[in-house]
């Protein structure tokens, strides 16, 4: 894969998986009402999705994405200390570990590994968010299901990108945004299904 294709593959997959932050955002509002961290989580999700889809490295949105992602993780770590358990400790350790592994492979220009470890780093952040904000409704089964859905979504996005690359050819850059917008709609539909199943589960647990 050429360097340009690496860039668009990363933008496509990382941008669309950013939307997974909507899951803890909406479920936490449903369970606990709107909080300041919910607002921060939503801003982080929105800016990350905008940056990866429509802008490039070094842009204003790139700097905003780094700032809000870092701020969200710092605030999340602070919140997690009030609900500290061995699972949260594992997540807190794994988040910077996989971030710096991804950074290392970026510096030595091994782009496939950069994407893999960046996705792992993001997913541990997602799990920590779920466990801290929604500890009353989550269990090991939830984590397993979230992991399966997350992996399947990434595989689906990877296949999507292969089709996009083959169809677009030399026009990948010109057509990327339209494909990205379609990916947003597809991802929101997937997330809506996950949210609906979780809300049904919440209500079932309340009745029992």
PEVENSUL-V525511 format. One record per residue. N is the residue number from 1. RES is the residue in three letters. BURIAL is # if it has 24 or more other ideal C-beta (glycine too) atoms within 12 Angstrom, else .. Layout:
BEGIN
<<N | RES | BURIAL> <N | RES | BURIAL>>
END
This chain:
BEGIN
<<1 | UNK | .> <2 | UNK | .> <3 | UNK | .> <4 | UNK | .> <5 | UNK | #> <6 | UNK | #> <7 | UNK | #> <8 | UNK | #> <9 | UNK | #> <10 | UNK | #> <11 | UNK | #> <12 | UNK | #> <13 | UNK | #> <14 | UNK | #> <15 | UNK | #> <16 | UNK | #> <17 | UNK | #> <18 | UNK | #> <19 | UNK | #> <20 | UNK | #> <21 | UNK | #> <22 | UNK | #> <23 | UNK | #> <24 | UNK | #> <25 | UNK | #> <26 | UNK | #> <27 | UNK | #> <28 | UNK | #> <29 | UNK | .> <30 | UNK | #> <31 | UNK | #> <32 | UNK | .> <33 | UNK | .> <34 | UNK | .> <35 | UNK | .> <36 | UNK | .> <37 | UNK | #> <38 | UNK | #> <39 | UNK | .> <40 | UNK | #> <41 | UNK | #> <42 | UNK | #> <43 | UNK | #> <44 | UNK | #> <45 | UNK | #> <46 | UNK | #> <47 | UNK | #> <48 | UNK | #> <49 | UNK | #> <50 | UNK | #> <51 | UNK | #> <52 | UNK | #> <53 | UNK | #> <54 | UNK | #> <55 | UNK | #> <56 | UNK | .> <57 | UNK | .> <58 | UNK | .> <59 | UNK | .> <60 | UNK | .> <61 | UNK | #> <62 | UNK | .> <63 | UNK | .> <64 | UNK | .> <65 | UNK | #> <66 | UNK | .> <67 | UNK | .> <68 | UNK | #> <69 | UNK | #> <70 | UNK | .> <71 | UNK | .> <72 | UNK | #> <73 | UNK | #> <74 | UNK | .> <75 | UNK | #> <76 | UNK | #> <77 | UNK | #> <78 | UNK | .> <79 | UNK | #> <80 | UNK | #> <81 | UNK | .> <82 | UNK | .> <83 | UNK | #> <84 | UNK | .> <85 | UNK | .> <86 | UNK | .> <87 | UNK | #> <88 | UNK | #> <89 | UNK | .> <90 | UNK | .> <91 | UNK | #> <92 | UNK | #> <93 | UNK | .> <94 | UNK | #> <95 | UNK | #> <96 | UNK | .> <97 | UNK | .> <98 | UNK | #> <99 | UNK | #> <100 | UNK | .> <101 | UNK | #> <102 | UNK | #> <103 | UNK | .> <104 | UNK | .> <105 | UNK | .> <106 | UNK | .> <107 | UNK | .> <108 | UNK | .> <109 | UNK | .> <110 | UNK | .> <111 | UNK | #> <112 | UNK | .> <113 | UNK | .> <114 | UNK | #> <115 | UNK | #> <116 | UNK | #> <117 | UNK | #> <118 | UNK | #> <119 | UNK | #> <120 | UNK | #> <121 | UNK | #> <122 | UNK | #> <123 | UNK | #> <124 | UNK | #> <125 | UNK | #> <126 | UNK | #> <127 | UNK | #> <128 | UNK | #> <129 | UNK | #> <130 | UNK | #> <131 | UNK | #> <132 | UNK | #> <133 | UNK | #> <134 | UNK | #> <135 | UNK | #> <136 | UNK | .> <137 | UNK | #> <138 | UNK | #> <139 | UNK | .> <140 | UNK | .> <141 | UNK | .> <142 | UNK | #> <143 | UNK | #> <144 | UNK | .> <145 | UNK | .> <146 | UNK | #> <147 | UNK | .> <148 | UNK | .> <149 | UNK | #> <150 | UNK | #> <151 | UNK | .> <152 | UNK | .> <153 | UNK | #> <154 | UNK | #> <155 | UNK | .> <156 | UNK | .> <157 | UNK | #> <158 | UNK | #> <159 | UNK | .> <160 | UNK | #> <161 | UNK | #> <162 | UNK | .> <163 | UNK | .> <164 | UNK | #> <165 | UNK | #> <166 | UNK | .> <167 | UNK | .> <168 | UNK | #> <169 | UNK | .> <170 | UNK | .> <171 | UNK | .> <172 | UNK | #> <173 | UNK | .> <174 | UNK | .> <175 | UNK | .> <176 | UNK | #> <177 | UNK | #> <178 | UNK | .> <179 | UNK | #> <180 | UNK | #> <181 | UNK | .> <182 | UNK | .> <183 | UNK | #> <184 | UNK | #> <185 | UNK | .> <186 | UNK | .> <187 | UNK | #> <188 | UNK | #> <189 | UNK | .> <190 | UNK | #> <191 | UNK | #> <192 | UNK | .> <193 | UNK | .> <194 | UNK | #> <195 | UNK | #> <196 | UNK | .> <197 | UNK | .> <198 | UNK | #> <199 | UNK | .> <200 | UNK | .> <201 | UNK | #> <202 | UNK | #> <203 | UNK | .> <204 | UNK | .> <205 | UNK | .> <206 | UNK | .> <207 | UNK | .> <208 | UNK | .>>
END
